[in-house]
Amino acid sequence: MCECYSEDEDYDFPGCCFDIDDTLLREDIREKEDLITNGVVTFDCLWQIFEPGMIIYSEDDNQHRAYKLQNGNYASDGCGRYYGLNVQYVDYDGEKFGLCGTRLSIRAFGGTAPITKLPAFPLKYHPHEEKVKASMIKRRKLFEEYAGYHFKAYDGIALGPGFCGMIKYTVNSRIIIGTYAYNRFCPNRKVSLSRFSQSNEVSYDNDEDDDMDADDCYDYYDEDNNLDTGDAAPKPPRSRNPTPNPGPTPHRHAHPARLLPQRQKWLLFNIASVHPIVWNDRAFDSLVATPEQKDLILAFAQTQADQARKTRGRDSFDDVIQGKGRGIIMLLSGTPGVGKTLTAESVAEQMQYYEGILFLTTNRVDNIDAAFKSRIHLFLQYDELDFHSHRVLWTTFLARSNKNAAPFTDEQVDALAMRELNRRQIMNVLKTVQLLATKKGEGLAWAHVDVVLRLRE
């Protein structure tokens, strides 16, 4: 039986609709309250605990993650039913902070499940809500500090792309944090964000796309095959819009950074495992070179760096074209293993920060084009290592190889110094010697060195 009404009759439609909805939802509300009281939920009742606008908690590689919920819905894919959560978080694209959207999913399950055991659940149900909030606020501030360009040390797990998803790498090395540089060198994989707005909403893909995860705003790029090494890393502009409030803002827990120096790859590094670099102030002292060479190199580099800092933003000696001619290029030439690369590394270690200085190394200086040579400010030729240089290298490396090693006699060190080995070859010999001594459970001794040298002849 259907009731009709006339346009002349005055009905309070909002009140009527509220009564109807209240009747329809009363049972659902009662069920929700009963489940929440016991800290559990059923799959069909998931929609009742996820309210738009609330903060959603999840874990990503054992790290706290928080997202702002936009909406949710039930959907199906080849693996069955799931409840999808369209969420957003704050990220940094190298120039500005903004919003990134992704989709979390909760697979169908039978019976009831503890709310806190779900892969994602409202933060307010977390048993240590305030502690988690404090942790994320602290990390948010650190995340903002690392916006821009930074040279840091890293010790922990990093993530990189693989054929079947993200791959974990154990990293203990120095890294360069720089989303701006990442976007420039990897334009097809750049970080893309939406600007903050009054609604703070971002768009999502269709509901059937269940392959989205927390890395959807990061498109990774394997620069081993495609990196453009022609340009220096660009300087990022200073961010003008920090994250909008001091609370536990949903934010990413990692920055893209470049791994240095051996495996130069762009990976995603957890900011909790980023640390200041402990500089080795004695690195330059260990360089085997003539005092005149060392004084010239260091004076050249230090003066350039000091001059660059003093004249930053002011007029200085320049080329006809503004911005040209302010850098310094040094070419170090010589046979392999005589210390060319070590020179550049030790200068960087000594100065910790410098700009406008480029070290080039080569063992084929005669093949360099004349036009290229005209752009080089300082040429330094590294001669073959002599007996004294060999002796210094062997003494230095033996002291570092094993603190418990039996002391070598002067005659033994002299015998080693007489061998025609370059710096790199000496290091390789001692690595092998150390492995042999470790296998035998002995301290590094002359007998081990003698065995390795005889076997390589």
Steps between C-alpha positions, in 0.01 A plus 500: 500500500649837396421826672471814289529863593387828356730792424273709717580291806787605720740211578817518705710287263833516690335375815314232312815377329689500829234282660512259211883480503502460874266207472703337225836552669401436860590132477829578324589761762424258781716233333783750449495608864501138618796413274702808595441433867677168449766650272403289199325545168355286219586549137146608413509762778833656403328797340358594840838564666655693213361853496617752237748751640642279773868408530577145388791308651705243317855365502739514210819296543454514879461879490194686631296648215202730522257597225192719478196303384301640211254214447475124484310234310464127450646362179619177342794391288661177388590418862150551636320769699671779690417831663690785337603820678576808292745699709748784466819614669750787482816459293775712344581520129824696520338842479194493721304292745171366369248221511530153358221247475512125527270210571527257788312171503369255759438153364181315586513285813256275680345559842643780711852640510669733752488855365867556582600191300359641177761620247349846540271633772396833657783643710264564791481122560876462536585386856789750511338782308675790674842334482454432129389859442806636679725274293345612173512869596872462570551324168294762314735772620799295389332439164469877450863555597614259229303678229749638251853378435700317769816289520453245778598159632255209499487172686188293449259359242424687177242417235546481125292384204504141380312291245259372767473807721729678740833340593672553834867602509723499806691826481787635708634785293480868424203630307387818330141593581350700218150460361554797271805333343312170482218665306745663261715196431198267489226708334291197411496393864467825683308557822162659421284670760182704522517843656331573830148636462206574723356155445843332508363227278681314225375272230532123494501233238194280449386268774621188324864604515624304797866525405538843657712525810671760711758565228260601223624859489855370454583364158839338521766505236801277453763751401758226443376493141355847460669749731602825337840569651566808294371752752591562857229446758277811494440703809143473628306817567419563861157368594247774569220292640582275795237249608187686606475428871716387795295190576554140386466592133470192276838503323747274326772348716768501232675716241639387165879520512800393297724231643872576492767420410524145363139418408363824364127428509195702587319334789245590763672553836333497839568835667523330840819330382661816361788639707758777479826399335795438730775663300850360492719806549814291449402369157712755318798426724497136383531606137838395359616798296775757511454781756496752217215320323295464815546866597406618152189283475369590843576870462334503158184332627472691828555837336236427238246389759569801725475736206173345389349546845619861531376607157174309501236739380759771415701588193829315454741414221290347229496414133340724239186296545363537851529184710787352298860469613441486875588134548836333528596184307798286596628213286697227676683268263715193544499122485232304692540462874727797571243699705308717254152405615612494862612861462152614399338294776739617771457867403124457525546332839733774621280790398165331567322764293614667183348629182615583151788251508527215252765227514569300185726194491649324202782268396482616137580869524662506155167417336312797647370750245665843495167679543432291807846572639440874471227473762723340762655729761752266659684196360671259739698199384529207740821307446553133566540416867861485616650290777418757769136531384463123494639477851260766630203319345596158636561645848170688500287212372663240724422716802135523395453137395524338838549669834614169649750425223850406594734791423688474173874555508662779299656239275160345426342838421796585277452172315134585442583854385732364234213326323352689203144528628281809484275621779195309381694176460646532851148542641379192312791294628431597859128425466590149387757466777244604758253240376767231522598600855136512610433154358789362704394691809834677516617857509636639178869408470786498252437134414151583369629788287780285363257224396266738315784679321655172384168367373429811291838487322 
